[in-house]
Amino acid sequence: MSAATLDRSAASRFWRRWRFHLSALVVLVPIALTPLYFRQLALENGTAGLGAREIGERKVGPWSVRLAEFDLLPPQVQGPAGPVKQFTLALAGAGVTEVRAAYLKIGKPRSLRAAGSIFFGSPYRQTAGLPIPERTSPDAEVWLTLEGWDGSMQTQALPLAEASPVAADWLRSRNGGKP
């Protein structure tokens, strides 16, 4: 018997012995992750609400919106934009047909060109990633801008600590406790 035949038969025995365990793993891992999948699906299709923490209904000019933090995690670094916090929004009433776009930004927008991150999705559930600039203070304001189909622009400010207490705490810890 040659060494190649011995190696092949040893590998064959190893595979025969462990293939049952590997196939059991292929079945058990998805079963273990199923609850997480259904929780995420409920968040994404709206049956579990807008997000992990609803901020509440806000009046922005003549329109009404519901705003929520998508998750209770601190801002996550996503590529060149730096840390980003996810928010969801739902238009209510006449805003469903009258609002063309919704934007979210830290700091007051100078114009519609600098309105911030745009929300995308259906009017009943839109998502946006809010970039957190490097020098943001925990007492900064988050500005929600709505653009109407008639060209009008309405803005509403809310404190970052109210919009996302997690992000404000994250900024405090990052700045060494200084406001």
N, C-alpha and C positions, 0 to 999 in steps of 0.2 A: 504494500500500500504506500502510495506517495504522500508527501506532506500536504499537497493541495487537496487531496481527497479527504484527509483527516480534518483539515481546516473547514472544508465545505460541510462535512457531516457535523462538526461541532457547531457551526453557525446554524445549520438546519435544526439541530436539537434545541439550540437556544431560542430560535424563532418559534418552534412548535411549543415550547414551554411558556413563552411570554406573550404569544399572540392573543390568548384568552384574556389576559390581564389588560392588554392594550385596548382590546375591543370593549371591555367593560368600562374602561376610562372614557372611551369615545361616547358611550351611552350615558354615563353618570355625570360628566361635566355639564352638558346642556341641561340635564334635569336639575342640577344644583343651581344653575344660573337662571332658571325659568322665572322665579319670583321677581328678580331684578329686572328682567325683560318686561314683564307685565306692569311693573311699577313705572318704568320709563315710558312705556306705551301709553299708559293712562295719563301721564303728564303731557305727552306730546299731542294726544288727540283731545285734551281738554276735559276728560271725565274726572280728573283729580284736581280740577281748578286750573288757573293760569300758570301757577308755578308753586314753588315750595313755600313762599311767603307773599301773600297778597298785600300790596301797599294800600289798595283801596281805589275808590272811584275819584277821579279828578275832573274838574271843569277846566277846559282849555278853550277860552273864548266861548263861542256858542256850542261847542261840542263837549261831549262827555266821554271819558276813557277809563278803563280799569287797567291798572299797572301792577306788575308783580315781579319779584326776583325769581328767576328760573330755578336756581338752586341756592343752598345756604353755604356754599364754598367760598373761600376768599377768591379774589381775582386770579385768574389763571394766565400764565404767560403763553401767548399764542402767536408765535412768529415775530415779525418786525414791529408789530403794533405794541408790543409790551404786554403788561397785564390787562386783561379784559374781563368784565363782569357781564353776565348774561341777564337780560330782562325780557319780559313778555308784556304785550299790550293787547287789549281788546277794545275796539271802538263800540260805542253804544248809541242807540237811537239814530238820529239823522246823520251822525258822523260816518256811519257805514257807507252811505252813498255820497256824502259831501266832502270827505277827506281824501285827498290825493296821496299824501305821504306823511309819515310820522318820523321824527328824528329825535335822537337823544344825545346830549353832550354835557360834559362837565365844563362849567363856565358859560356865560351868556353868549349866544351866537351873534356874530356881527351882521351876518346876512344869511340868506337861504343857501348860498354856496358853502358857508361854514357852519351849517346847522348841526353837524355831527353825524353819528351813525344812523343809517336808515333802517327802519323796521321793515321786515319782509314777511310775507305769508298772507293768509286770508285776513279780511278785516276783523274777524272774530277771534283770531289768535295770530299775533305777529311777534317776531323775535328779533332782537338786536343785541349786538355785543358792544358794550360801552368801554372804550379804551380809557384806562386810568393813566393820565400823564405823570411823568416822573416827579414833578414838584407839586402834586396835588396835596392840599391840606385836608385833614379829616372833617373840617367844617365847611368844605366847598359845597357849591350848589349844583344840582343836576337839572338841566333845562330840557324840557319836553317841548318840541316844536311840531305843530300840525300845519300842513299846507293844504288849503282847500282847492277844489277844482276851479274856483273863480279867481285864483291867484292870491287870495288872502293868506296871511301868515299869523298864527296865534302861538304864543309861548306861555309857558307856566314853569316856575322854578319850585324845586323842593330840596330841602337839605339832604346831603349825601347820607347823613346818619339816619334819616327817615327812609330814604329810598333803599339803602343797604347798610344796616348796622354792621354786618360782617365786613364789608369793604372799609367802613370807617374805622373799625377796630384794627383791621389789617394795616391801614395807613398809619394809625397811631403806633402800632408795634414796629412798623418799618421806620418811622421817624424818631424812634426812641422815646415815645410818650409825649413828644412835643405836639401841640395843636397845629 
